Amino acid sequence: MQVWPGEAYPLGATYDGAGTNFAVFTEAADRVELCLLHDDGSETAVELRESDAFVRHAYVPGIMPGQRYGFRVHGPYAPEHGLRCNSAKLLLDPYARAISGSVRWGEEVYGYHFDAPEERNDLDSAPHTMTSVVVNPYFDWGDDRRPRRGYHETVIYEAHVKGLTMQHPGLPEELRGTYAALAHPVIIEHLVELGVTTLELMPVHQFVNDHRLVDMGLNNYWGYNTIGFFAPHNAYASWGDRGQQVLEFKSAIKALHEAGIEVILDVVYNHTAEGNHLGPTLSFKGIDNAQYYRLADDPRYYMDTTGTGNSLLMRSPHVLQLIMDSLRYWVTDMHVDGFRFDLAATLARQFHEVDRLSSFFDLVQQDPVVSQVKLIAEPWDVGEGGYQVGNFPPLWTEWNGKYRDTVRDMWRGEQRALAEFASRLTGSSDLYQDDGRRPLASINFVTCHDGFTLHDLVAYNDKHNEANGEENRDGESHNRSWNCGAEGETEDSDVLRLRARQMRNFVATLMLSQGVPMISHGDELARSQGGNNNAYCQDNEISWVKWLDPDATEETTESALLDFTRAMVWLRKDHPVFRRRRFFHGRPVEGTHDELSDIAWFTPEGNEMNQQDWDTAPASALTVFLNGNAISEPGVRGERIADDSFLLMFNASPEPLEFVVPVNHGRQWQVVVDTARSNGLPPEGEPKVDAGDRLTLMDRSLTVLQRPV
């Protein structure tokens, strides 16, 4: 076999049509072997003799796409010094573009013996671990173009590749649960009809099923356990895992783009699947443990702000390079449209505390590729000072956990300050305005993958996670949920009607709020997880979306909620007053020739609210006027934007209340939303409402009135 010196850049395995260049960084190694793996279980070792700036490299002619490989790193095994090299462990390439197989858990993939953790384990891991794969980078993208949706146009749909598609009756069985299913017309049609602009996929970076879960007969379903930051997860591929997963993923992106749908990836750059000092040796740990991970004062152990056993070392230039190279790869080569960063506060921990000016944010800010896509932070982690909602740099948007908590509390009847609800409804200026950000920095959500589904939020007071095998100890215990009078499944018609109304209330509030709305997959179909609020390990019907029966003719709670959700999304899309790009001024806007303020707040009696009302009124009943004739931001060509005006009437109290239509903000109105109705929408021809009229709002309901521009 010929072996040429090759190049130190790019890292990973780079196929050029005639052979493959291999390059891997390690400062800890004395010697590195590239192991080319054969289907009979044998391997050919090639020593990487060339080294530039601690990057070992070689070019091997004739190595084609589909070739499996790994590295064996010879060097010191001295955990007391943070070093864990062990040539008996076949290691994944940190830059592998595809990964084949899965881990067969046993002592072989660990660097120590189970019965003697201080002793080095020299059992060969090759037959038991995953392998890297050389991929063909060439793909016919045709005229693929990113939809480039502005945040003010964006409706995010958070989904799991398998969970969304596994039970869809219109999908061929061999495609269910795969990337190919995402590209199927029945899935795309559902998203388009719903009004979704942006599909946010839960982790699709190659991840590992934890040893503990496998022993329990469970799986890491959510996928927040990454081992390959460049590789699409192979279990979601229907074609194969020798690089076919890359082609299948690209094909899905291309099909979604053709439908005008962006794709955002939920990415996990805060930790890896190698766990703590008792975790396996799969890649980074054996290549250069001290360069990749945050080690404790005693370097045998790991600092952990993620709750997973380890955290990546964000002040290491090699970790920062890995992350930035990965992000650019997914944008340039895989054509994704942005990222949602899991536990993003950990990425800001350059030393110990969360640092808004950390190197990671500096790199993102100046990067000409990454800075131009959607960047969404989950603005917290489990470390000290990790709750950072509102504190990320101006380029970023954030999952607004305060929005979720405030809206949940209001509709379940928990007393909250009225001003806080007002702020959440109007884009959370208290969180984002002081650093130059806009309402669109707030990613608004009521539910997401983590926690109760929308159905379960109104059906359970308590979590029911017994299926997770931890005696219901896992998962959040304070869910801000309310079961509407009965825990779980019930045949009580009054309870069921109230639950359906509450789900409509949440959907309507989300779509009427300034900011960027996010729907959790299946919520539009009243998906239930049976009260499990931590279904991370439930790769089964507990977590999978149950779709409507295509042959059903009668309206159900699920079909009615789907219709209502579609109507609310499209109401938002049709009216720019619900998706403003600037915060409200609270006064008339110059140049609009309208004497009315751009927003006004009223008591149920129709009186404009004064400071005493703000200080004393509970966040349960109020009217909001949105002036469509006082939108301050211009259109794309500088034109003035004018829209219809709306009155939003909220009654979150447990009793029916009478609301007076304000007398000075429009003479005649049309009811367009009424969540007290079974479908949430009034029939066509509904009589108009005049200023000064009195409307009785059912307990826990909201009504929207519209006045044409």
C-alpha positions in Angstrom: 0.0 0.0 0.0 1.3 3.4 -1.0 1.3 6.1 1.7 2.1 9.7 0.8 2.8 12.5 3.4 -0.5 14.2 2.7 -1.6 17.5 4.2 -2.4 18.7 7.8 -5.6 20.4 6.6 -8.4 19.8 6.4 -8.8 17.6 9.4 -10.6 14.3 9.0 -10.8 12.1 5.9 -10.9 14.0 2.6 -11.6 12.1 -0.6 -10.5 13.8 -3.8 -11.5 11.3 -6.4 -8.2 9.4 -6.4 -7.6 8.7 -2.8 -8.1 10.1 0.7 -6.1 12.4 3.0 -6.3 11.6 6.7 -5.5 14.2 9.4 -6.0 14.1 13.1 -5.0 16.5 15.9 -3.4 15.1 19.1 -0.9 16.7 21.3 -0.8 13.8 23.8 0.2 11.0 21.4 3.6 9.5 20.9 2.4 7.7 17.8 -0.8 7.4 15.8 -2.0 4.6 13.5 -4.7 4.9 10.9 -6.5 1.6 10.9 -8.3 0.7 7.6 -11.0 -1.8 8.5 -12.1 -4.7 6.3 -15.4 -6.6 6.3 -13.8 -9.8 7.4 -12.9 -8.1 10.7 -9.2 -7.6 9.9 -7.5 -4.2 9.7 -4.5 -2.6 7.9 -2.5 -0.2 10.1 -0.8 2.8 8.5 1.3 4.9 10.8 0.8 8.7 10.4 4.4 9.7 10.5 4.0 13.3 9.3 3.2 15.9 12.0 2.5 19.6 11.7 1.4 21.6 14.7 0.4 18.4 16.4 -1.7 17.3 13.4 -0.7 13.7 12.2 -1.5 13.2 8.6 -1.1 11.0 5.5 -2.6 10.5 2.0 -3.5 7.0 0.9 -4.1 6.6 -2.8 -7.0 4.3 -3.8 -9.0 4.7 -0.6 -12.5 5.2 -1.8 -15.8 6.4 -0.2 -17.3 3.7 2.0 -14.0 2.7 3.5 -14.3 2.2 7.3 -11.4 3.4 9.4 -10.4 4.5 12.9 -7.3 5.6 14.8 -5.2 3.9 17.5 -3.3 6.4 19.6 -0.1 5.3 21.3 0.8 7.5 24.3 0.7 7.9 28.1 -2.2 6.4 30.1 -1.9 8.6 33.2 -5.4 9.7 34.4 -3.8 11.4 37.4 -2.3 13.8 34.8 -5.4 13.9 32.6 -4.0 11.6 29.9 -5.9 8.5 28.8 -4.2 7.3 25.6 -4.6 3.5 24.9 -3.8 1.9 21.6 -6.1 -1.0 22.4 -9.1 1.3 21.8 -10.1 1.9 18.2 -11.1 5.6 18.1 -13.5 7.5 16.0 -12.2 10.4 13.9 -13.6 13.6 15.6 -14.1 14.9 12.0 -15.7 11.8 10.6 -18.3 12.7 8.0 -20.1 9.4 8.5 -20.1 6.7 11.2 -21.0 3.1 10.7 -22.4 0.6 13.2 -23.2 1.0 16.9 -21.5 0.4 20.2 -21.8 -3.2 21.6 -21.4 -2.4 25.2 -18.9 -4.3 27.2 -15.7 -3.8 29.1 -13.8 -3.7 25.8 -14.8 -0.1 25.1 -13.7 1.2 28.5 -10.2 2.3 29.4 -10.3 0.6 32.8 -11.5 -2.7 34.2 -14.9 -2.7 35.9 -13.6 -4.5 38.9 -10.4 -2.5 39.1 -11.1 1.1 37.9 -7.5 2.2 38.6 -6.0 -0.4 36.2 -5.6 0.2 32.4 -7.7 -2.1 30.2 -6.0 -3.4 27.1 -8.9 -5.3 25.7 -9.3 -4.5 21.9 -12.4 -2.4 21.4 -12.5 -2.7 17.6 -15.1 -5.5 17.3 -17.4 -3.6 19.7 -17.3 0.0 18.7 -18.4 2.3 15.8 -16.2 3.1 12.9 -15.6 6.2 10.9 -16.4 6.2 7.1 -14.8 7.9 4.2 -17.6 9.8 2.3 -18.0 11.1 -1.2 -18.5 14.9 -0.8 -20.0 15.3 -4.3 -23.8 15.8 -4.5 -26.0 17.3 -7.1 -27.7 20.2 -5.3 -29.2 21.5 -8.6 -30.6 24.9 -8.0 -31.1 24.5 -4.3 -31.4 27.8 -2.5 -31.9 28.5 1.2 -35.4 30.0 1.9 -33.8 32.7 4.1 -36.9 33.4 6.1 -36.7 36.5 8.1 -37.4 36.0 11.8 -40.6 38.0 11.5 -41.9 35.4 8.9 -40.7 32.4 10.9 -42.9 29.7 12.5 -40.7 27.0 14.0 -41.7 23.4 14.2 -39.6 21.4 16.6 -39.5 17.7 15.5 -37.8 14.4 16.0 -36.9 12.6 12.7 -38.2 9.3 14.0 -40.9 10.5 16.3 -42.6 12.6 13.6 -42.6 10.0 10.9 -42.7 6.6 12.5 -46.5 6.2 12.6 -47.6 8.2 9.6 -50.1 6.0 7.7 -49.1 7.6 4.4 -45.5 6.7 4.6 -44.1 3.4 3.2 -43.0 1.3 6.2 -39.4 1.1 5.0 -39.1 4.9 5.1 -40.7 5.5 8.5 -38.3 7.0 11.0 -35.7 8.2 8.4 -34.4 11.2 6.7 -36.1 10.1 3.6 -39.5 10.3 5.4 -38.9 14.0 6.0 -38.7 14.5 2.3 -41.8 12.5 1.5 -44.8 14.6 0.2 -47.1 13.6 3.0 -44.8 15.2 5.6 -44.0 18.2 3.6 -47.7 18.7 2.8 -48.5 18.7 6.5 -45.9 21.3 7.3 -46.9 23.6 4.5 -50.6 23.4 5.3 -49.8 24.1 8.9 -47.9 27.2 7.9 -44.5 26.1 9.2 -41.6 27.9 7.7 -38.7 26.3 9.7 -38.2 22.7 10.8 -36.0 22.4 13.9 -34.7 18.9 14.1 -33.8 17.4 17.4 -30.2 16.0 17.3 -29.1 14.4 14.1 -25.4 14.5 14.8 -24.2 10.9 15.4 -25.1 9.9 18.9 -24.7 6.9 21.2 -27.2 4.9 23.1 -26.0 5.0 26.7 -24.8 1.8 28.3 -27.1 2.2 31.2 -30.2 2.6 29.0 -29.3 -0.3 26.8 -29.0 -2.6 29.8 -32.5 -1.4 30.9 -33.9 -2.2 27.5 -34.3 1.5 26.6 -32.6 3.8 24.1 -31.3 7.4 24.0 -34.3 8.5 21.9 -33.8 12.3 22.0 -30.1 12.0 20.9 -28.5 14.5 23.2 -25.4 12.3 23.5 -23.2 13.3 20.5 -20.1 11.5 19.4 -19.8 12.7 15.8 -20.2 16.4 15.2 -19.9 16.1 11.4 -21.8 12.8 10.8 -25.6 12.5 10.4 -27.0 9.9 12.8 -26.8 6.6 10.9 -29.9 5.0 12.5 -32.1 7.6 10.7 -30.9 6.4 7.3 -33.0 4.0 5.2 -30.3 3.5 2.5 -27.3 2.3 4.6 -24.6 3.6 6.9 -21.5 3.6 4.7 -22.0 7.2 3.7 -25.5 6.7 2.3 -26.8 8.6 5.4 -25.0 11.7 4.1 -26.7 11.5 0.7 -30.1 10.8 2.3 -29.8 13.8 4.6 -28.8 16.1 1.8 -31.8 14.9 -0.3 -34.1 15.6 2.6 -32.7 19.2 2.9 -33.1 19.7 -0.8 -36.8 18.6 -0.8 -37.6 20.7 2.2 -36.0 23.7 0.6 -38.0 23.2 -2.6 -41.1 23.5 -0.4 -39.8 26.7 1.1 -39.0 25.2 4.5 -35.8 26.0 6.3 -34.0 23.3 8.4 -32.4 24.2 11.8 -30.4 21.6 13.7 -30.5 21.2 17.5 -26.8 20.8 18.2 -25.0 19.5 21.3 -21.5 21.1 21.5 -21.5 21.3 25.2 -20.5 17.7 26.0 -19.9 14.3 24.3 -21.1 10.7 24.8 -17.9 9.7 26.6 -19.2 10.6 30.0 -17.1 11.1 33.1 -14.0 9.2 34.3 -16.1 6.0 34.4 -17.3 6.5 30.8 -16.2 4.7 27.6 -13.2 5.6 25.4 -14.7 6.1 22.0 -12.9 9.1 20.5 -11.8 12.4 22.1 -10.9 10.8 25.5 -8.3 8.6 23.9 -7.0 11.1 21.3 -6.3 14.0 23.7 -8.3 14.0 26.8 -6.9 17.2 28.4 -7.3 19.2 25.2 -10.9 18.3 24.6 -12.5 18.3 28.1 -12.7 20.5 31.2 -10.9 18.6 33.9 -11.3 19.2 37.6 -8.5 20.2 39.9 -7.8 16.5 40.2 -7.4 15.8 36.4 -8.7 12.2 36.9 -12.2 13.8 37.0 -14.3 16.1 34.8 -16.1 19.3 35.4 -19.7 18.9 34.5 -22.1 21.8 33.8 -24.3 19.7 31.6 -25.5 16.9 33.9 -23.9 14.3 31.5 -20.5 13.7 33.0 -18.3 16.0 31.0 -18.1 19.4 29.4 -16.0 20.4 26.4 -13.1 22.8 27.1 -14.3 26.0 25.5 -11.0 27.8 26.0 -9.1 25.2 24.0 -8.4 26.5 20.4 -8.8 22.9 19.1 -12.3 22.6 20.6 -13.3 26.0 19.2 -11.9 25.0 15.8 -13.8 21.7 16.0 -17.1 23.5 16.7 -16.6 26.2 14.1 -15.5 23.7 11.5 -18.6 21.6 12.3 -21.0 24.5 12.1 -19.5 25.7 8.7 -19.6 22.2 7.4 -23.3 21.8 8.1 -24.0 25.2 6.5 -21.8 24.9 3.4 -21.8 21.2 2.6 -25.2 20.1 4.1 -27.1 23.4 3.4 -28.8 23.7 6.8 -30.2 27.1 7.7 -29.3 27.5 11.3 -28.7 25.9 14.7 -30.3 25.7 18.1 -27.6 25.3 20.7 -28.4 22.9 23.5 -27.4 24.1 27.0 -25.7 27.1 25.3 -24.6 28.6 28.6 -21.9 26.0 28.8 -20.5 27.3 25.5 -19.9 30.6 27.3 -17.9 29.0 30.2 -14.5 30.0 29.1 -13.2 29.6 32.6 -15.8 28.9 35.3 -18.5 31.6 35.2 -20.7 32.2 32.2 -18.9 34.9 30.1 -21.0 36.7 27.5 -17.7 37.8 25.8 -16.2 34.3 25.6 -14.1 33.3 22.7 -16.9 31.2 21.2 -19.2 34.2 20.7 -16.3 36.2 19.3 -15.6 33.5 16.7 -19.3 33.2 15.7 -19.7 37.0 15.5 -16.9 37.4 13.0 -17.4 34.2 11.0 -18.7 35.1 7.5 -20.7 31.8 7.2 -22.0 31.0 10.6 -22.9 34.5 11.6 -25.4 34.7 8.6 -27.6 31.8 9.6 -30.2 31.5 12.4 -28.5 31.1 15.8 -30.8 30.1 18.7 -29.6 29.6 22.2 -31.0 27.4 24.9 -29.8 30.0 27.4 -29.1 27.9 30.4 -27.2 24.9 31.7 -27.1 23.1 35.1 -24.0 24.8 36.4 -23.8 27.7 38.9 -25.2 30.9 37.3 -26.3 29.0 34.3 -29.7 30.6 33.8 -28.9 33.3 31.2 -32.3 34.1 29.6 -31.9 37.6 28.0 -28.1 37.7 28.4 -26.8 36.3 25.0 -25.1 38.6 22.5 -27.2 40.7 20.0 -26.6 38.2 17.1 -28.5 35.5 18.9 -32.1 34.6 19.6 -33.1 32.6 22.7 -35.6 30.1 23.8 -37.6 32.3 26.1 -38.2 30.1 29.2 -39.8 33.1 31.0 -42.4 33.3 28.2 -43.2 29.6 28.7 -43.5 29.9 32.5 -45.6 33.1 32.4 -48.1 31.9 29.9 -48.5 28.5 31.6 -49.1 30.2 34.9 -51.6 32.6 33.6 -53.8 30.0 31.9 -53.7 27.6 34.9 -54.8 30.4 37.2 -51.5 31.1 39.0 -51.3 34.7 40.1 -48.6 36.6 38.2 -47.9 40.2 37.8 -49.9 41.6 34.9 -46.9 43.6 33.7 -44.9 40.4 33.2 -47.6 38.8 31.0 -47.8 42.1 29.1 -44.1 42.0 28.5 -44.1 38.4 27.3 -47.0 39.0 25.0 -45.2 42.0 23.4 -41.8 40.5 22.8 -40.1 40.6 26.3 -38.6 44.1 26.0 -37.3 43.7 29.6 -35.0 40.9 28.4 -33.9 42.1 24.9 -34.3 45.8 24.4 -31.4 47.0 26.4 -28.8 45.4 24.2 -30.2 46.5 20.9 -32.1 43.3 20.1 -35.7 43.2 18.8 -38.9 41.3 19.8 -37.7 38.6 17.3 -34.9 37.7 19.7 -37.5 35.9 21.7 -38.3 32.3 20.6 -41.7 31.9 22.2 -42.9 28.4 23.2 -45.3 26.8 25.6 -44.1 23.3 25.2 -41.0 21.6 23.7 -39.5 18.1 23.6 -38.5 18.5 27.2 -41.5 18.4 29.5 -45.2 17.8 29.0 -46.8 17.9 25.6 -49.6 20.4 25.1 -52.2 17.8 25.7 -50.5 16.6 28.9 -50.0 20.1 30.1 -53.8 20.4 30.5 -54.3 16.7 31.6 -51.8 16.1 34.3 -50.8 17.8 37.5 -47.9 15.5 38.1 -45.3 13.7 36.0 -45.8 10.0 35.3 -42.3 8.8 34.3 -42.5 5.2 35.6 -41.6 3.8 32.2 -38.2 5.4 32.4 -37.1 2.9 35.1 -36.1 5.5 37.7 -39.2 5.2 40.0 -40.5 8.5 38.7 -37.6 10.4 40.2 -36.4 11.9 36.9 -37.9 14.8 35.1 -39.1 18.2 36.3 -41.5 18.1 39.2 -42.7 21.7 38.9 -44.4 21.8 35.5 -46.9 24.7 35.9 -49.5 22.3 34.6 -53.2 21.9 35.5 -55.2 18.8 34.8 -58.6 20.7 34.6 -60.1 18.5 37.3 -59.0 15.0 36.6 -55.6 13.4 36.5 -54.9 11.8 33.1 -57.4 9.9 31.0 -61.1 10.7 31.8 -64.5 10.4 30.2 -65.8 13.5 32.0 -67.2 15.6 29.2 -66.9 18.9 31.2 -63.2 18.2 31.9 -62.6 17.2 28.2 -64.2 20.4 27.0 -62.1 22.5 29.3 -58.9 20.8 28.3 -59.7 21.4 24.6 -60.4 25.1 25.4 -57.1 25.4 27.3 -55.2 23.9 24.4 -56.8 26.4 22.1 -55.9 29.2 24.6 -52.2 28.2 24.5 -52.1 27.9 20.7 -53.8 31.3 20.3 -51.7 33.1 22.8 -48.5 31.7 21.2 -49.6 32.9 17.7 -50.8 36.3 18.9 -47.5 37.1 20.8 -44.7 39.2 19.4 -41.5 37.2 18.8 -41.0 33.9 17.0 -43.4 31.1 17.8 -42.3 27.5 18.1 -44.6 24.5 18.0 -43.6 21.1 19.4 -44.3 18.3 16.9 -47.7 16.7 17.4 -49.1 19.4 19.7 -51.3 20.4 16.8 -52.7 16.8 17.0 -53.1 16.8 20.8 -50.3 14.3 21.1 -50.0 12.7 24.6 -47.1 10.9 26.3 -49.3 9.6 29.0 -48.0 12.2 31.5 -44.3 11.3 30.8 -42.4 14.6 30.9 -39.0 13.2 30.3 -39.4 10.8 27.4 -35.7 11.0 26.4 -35.4 7.2 26.6 -38.8 6.2 25.1 -38.2 5.2 21.5 -41.7 3.8 21.1 -45.4 4.9 20.9 -45.1 6.9 24.1 -43.0 9.5 22.1 -44.0 8.9 18.5 -46.6 11.2 16.9 -50.0 9.6 16.5 -51.5 10.8 13.2 -55.1 11.3 12.4 -57.0 8.4 10.8 -57.2 9.4 7.1 -60.5 7.6 6.7 -62.2 9.2 9.7 -65.2 11.4 8.9 -66.3 12.7 12.3 -64.6 15.6 13.9 -62.5 14.7 16.9 -60.6 16.8 19.5 -57.4 16.1 17.6 -58.8 17.1 14.2 -60.5 20.2 15.6 -57.2 21.3 17.3 -55.3 20.8 14.0 -57.8 23.0 12.1 -57.6 25.6 14.8 -53.8 25.6 14.9 -53.7 26.0 11.2 -56.1 28.9 11.4 -54.1 30.7 14.1 -50.8 30.2 12.2 -52.3 31.7 9.1 -53.9 34.5 11.0 -50.4 35.4 12.2 -48.9 35.0 8.8 -51.5 37.2 7.2 -51.1 40.1 9.6 -47.8 41.9 10.3 -49.2 43.5 13.4 -48.7 40.2 15.2 -45.1 39.9 14.0 -43.5 43.3 14.4 -39.8 43.8 14.0 -39.6 46.6 16.5 -40.9 46.9 20.1 -44.1 48.9 20.7 -43.7 52.6 21.5 -46.8 52.9 23.6 -47.7 56.2 21.8 -48.8 57.4 18.4 -46.3 56.7 15.7 -45.0 59.7 13.7 -45.8 59.7 10.0 -48.8 57.4 10.2 -51.5 60.1 10.5 -53.1 58.1 13.3 -53.7 59.7 16.7 -54.1 56.3 18.4 -51.2 54.7 20.2 -49.6 51.6 18.5 -50.7 49.6 21.5 -53.2 50.2 24.4 -54.3 48.2 27.4 -57.8 48.1 28.9 -59.5 46.7 31.9 -62.5 44.4 31.2 -64.7 47.4 31.8 -63.2 49.1 28.7 -61.2 51.7 30.6 -57.6 52.3 29.6 -55.3 51.0 32.3 -53.6 53.3 34.7 -50.7 52.6 37.0 -53.0 51.4 39.8 -54.5 48.9 37.5 -51.0 47.6 36.6 -50.0 47.3 40.2 -53.2 45.6 41.5 -54.9 43.7 38.7 -54.1 40.0 38.4 -52.8 38.6 35.1 -56.1 37.0 34.3 -58.4 39.5 32.5 -57.5 42.3 30.2 -58.0 43.7 26.7 -55.1 44.6 24.3 -55.5 47.0 21.3 -53.0 46.4 18.5 -53.0 49.3 16.0 -52.3 48.0 12.6 -52.1 51.6 11.3 -49.2 52.4 13.6 -46.5 49.9 12.6 -43.2 51.9 12.8 -40.9 49.6 10.8 -40.9 49.9 6.9 -41.3 47.1 4.4 -38.3 45.7 2.4 -38.5 48.5 -0.1 -39.0 51.2 2.5 -42.7 51.3 2.0 -45.1 51.9 4.9 -46.7 48.8 6.3 -50.4 49.1 7.3 -52.6 46.3 8.7 -55.9 45.7 10.3 -56.3 46.5 13.9 -57.1 43.9 16.6 -58.5 43.7 20.1 -57.3 40.7 22.1 -59.5 39.9 25.1 -58.1 37.5 27.7 -60.2 35.9 30.4 -58.0 33.5 32.3 -60.2 33.7 35.4 -62.3 30.7 36.6 -65.6 32.7 36.0 -67.3 34.2 33.0 -66.6 37.9 32.7 -68.2 40.7 30.8 -65.9 42.7 28.6 -66.7 46.2 27.2 -65.4 47.0 23.7 -63.4 50.2 24.0 -65.2 53.2 22.7 -62.4 55.3 21.1 -60.4 52.7 19.2 -62.8 51.7 16.4 -66.5 51.8 15.8 -67.1 48.3 14.6 -65.3 45.0 15.0 -65.6 41.4 13.7 -65.0 38.4 16.0 -62.4 36.2 14.3 -61.3 34.0 17.2 -63.3 32.7 20.2 -61.6 29.8 22.0 -64.9 29.2 23.9 -66.3 27.6 20.7 -65.6 24.0 20.0 -63.5 24.8 17.0 -62.3 28.2 18.3 -63.6 30.0 15.2 -66.9 31.8 14.8 -69.1 30.9 11.8 -69.1 33.1 8.7 -71.7 35.8 8.9 -71.3 36.4 12.7 -72.8 39.8 13.6 -70.4 42.6 14.0 -69.6 44.1 17.4 -69.9 47.9 18.0 -67.8 50.1 20.3 -69.3 50.0 23.7 -70.9 46.6 23.3 -70.6 44.1 26.1 -69.2 40.6 25.4 -69.4 37.8 27.9 -66.2 35.7 27.7 -66.5 32.2 29.1 -64.1 31.3 31.9 -60.6 30.6 30.6 -61.1 31.8 27.1 -59.9 34.5 24.8 -61.6 36.4 22.0 -60.0 38.3 19.1 -61.8 41.2 17.3 -60.6 42.5 14.0 -61.1 46.0 12.4 -60.2 46.4 8.8 -57.5 49.0 8.0 
